[in-house]
Amino acid sequence: MAPFELHIHDLDLIHYLLGKPQAVEAYGWRDDALLGSYLCTRLRYPGVTVDAEAGWYRAPLPFRAEYRAVFDGAVLDYRDGALKLYEAGASEARLVELERGPDSGPLINLPGTFPYYNEVAYFARCVESGRPPETLTPYDSREAIEMLFQAVEQAEGRSF
């Protein structure tokens, strides 16, 4: 549920940005009776650790996508459609302007601020034009799916 519907997009983006991780660790839970699941995955790269999580709850909790990237001298924090830069020594955060896509179009019906808008729109243009994707190739998708299966296997032995 959550891993295959939601978390795959997280892992796909992480793979696109950083490639294949050296190690995958995960924990989570699944309750078929409640139609719920949760997966938290830690991906280790040389000098970088990435934590990503996805949950599917039987509750009216709205979808949201957030991320935080921590660097030596700054932190980028994306939430509620805004990207803020917190620089070491600065007295307040600085809003980073995001390029906004169109709100809707003939190919897809997503708001331009949707976190995966550009990815979905790119794929739709490839399908419409009949050309294979040059980025986010089927090979890249397979790598992300392998990362997901590693995480799910790890989580099965570490449920809480």
C-alpha positions in Angstrom: 0.0 0.0 0.0 2.0 3.0 1.2 5.3 1.7 -0.1 4.1 0.9 -3.6 1.6 3.8 -4.0 3.6 6.6 -2.3 7.1 5.6 -1.2 8.2 4.5 -4.7 8.1 8.2 -5.7 10.4 9.2 -2.8 12.9 6.5 -3.7 12.7 7.3 -7.4 13.6 11.0 -6.7 16.4 10.0 -4.3 17.8 7.6 -6.9 17.6 10.3 -9.6 19.5 12.7 -7.3 22.0 10.4 -5.7 22.1 7.1 -7.5 22.1 3.6 -6.0 22.8 3.6 -2.2 25.5 1.6 -0.5 23.0 0.3 2.1 19.2 0.3 2.7 17.7 0.0 6.2 13.9 0.2 6.9 11.2 -0.4 9.5 7.5 -0.1 9.4 4.1 -1.7 9.9 1.2 -3.0 7.9 -2.3 -3.7 9.0 -4.5 -5.2 6.3 -7.6 -5.0 8.5 -7.2 -1.2 8.9 -6.0 -0.8 5.3 -3.0 1.0 6.7 0.8 0.9 6.4 3.9 2.9 7.1 7.5 2.6 5.9 10.6 4.5 6.9 13.7 3.9 4.8 17.3 5.0 5.5 19.5 5.1 2.5 23.3 5.4 3.0 25.6 7.0 0.5 29.3 8.0 0.9 29.1 11.0 3.3 25.3 11.3 3.0 22.3 9.6 4.8 18.8 10.0 3.5 15.7 9.2 5.5 12.4 8.9 3.7 9.0 7.8 5.0 5.5 7.2 3.7 2.3 6.3 5.5 -1.2 5.3 4.5 -3.7 5.7 7.3 -7.4 4.9 7.6 -8.0 8.4 8.7 -8.8 11.8 7.1 -5.2 12.8 7.1 -4.5 14.8 3.9 -1.6 14.0 1.6 1.5 16.1 2.0 5.0 16.0 0.8 7.9 17.5 2.7 11.7 17.3 2.7 14.6 18.7 4.6 18.2 18.8 3.3 20.9 19.4 5.8 24.2 20.8 4.6 27.4 22.0 6.4 26.3 25.7 6.4 22.6 25.6 5.7 19.3 23.7 5.8 16.7 23.6 3.0 13.2 22.9 4.3 10.2 22.3 2.0 6.7 22.1 3.4 3.2 23.5 2.6 4.4 24.4 -0.9 7.2 26.7 0.3 11.0 26.1 0.2 12.9 28.0 2.8 16.7 28.3 3.2 18.1 28.5 6.8 21.7 29.7 6.6 24.1 29.4 9.5 24.5 32.9 11.0 21.4 34.3 9.4 18.7 35.8 11.7 15.8 34.3 9.7 14.9 32.0 6.9 14.9 33.1 3.3 12.1 32.0 1.0 13.4 30.3 -2.2 11.2 31.1 -5.2 10.0 27.9 -6.9 9.3 27.8 -10.6 5.6 27.0 -10.9 4.2 24.9 -13.7 0.7 25.4 -15.2 -2.1 24.4 -12.9 -3.7 22.0 -15.3 -3.3 20.9 -18.9 -4.6 18.5 -21.5 -2.1 15.8 -20.5 -2.4 15.8 -16.7 -4.7 17.2 -14.1 -2.3 18.3 -11.3 -1.5 21.6 -9.7 1.7 23.2 -10.8 3.0 23.1 -7.3 2.5 19.3 -6.9 5.9 17.9 -5.9 6.1 15.5 -8.8 4.4 17.7 -11.4 7.5 18.1 -13.6 8.2 14.3 -13.5 4.6 13.4 -14.4 4.4 16.1 -17.1 7.7 15.0 -18.7 6.5 11.4 -18.9 3.2 12.4 -20.3 4.9 14.4 -23.1 7.1 11.4 -23.9 4.1 9.2 -24.2 2.2 11.7 -26.3 5.2 12.2 -28.7 6.0 8.5 -28.8 9.6 9.0 -27.8 11.3 7.1 -25.0 12.3 9.1 -21.9 16.0 10.2 -21.8 15.8 10.9 -18.0 14.0 8.7 -15.6 14.4 5.7 -17.9 12.9 2.2 -17.3 16.4 1.2 -16.0 16.1 4.0 -13.4 12.6 2.9 -12.4 13.9 -0.7 -12.0 16.6 0.6 -9.7 14.1 2.5 -7.6 11.9 -0.6 -7.4 14.8 -2.7 -6.2 15.5 -0.1 -3.5 11.8 -0.4 -2.5 11.9 -4.2 -2.3 15.0 -4.0 -0.2 13.3 -1.6 2.2 10.1 -3.7 2.4 12.2 -6.9 3.1 14.1 -5.0 5.8 10.9 -3.7 7.4 9.2 -7.1 7.6 11.7 -8.1 10.2 11.7 -4.8 12.1 8.0 -3.9 12.4 7.0 -2.0 15.5 
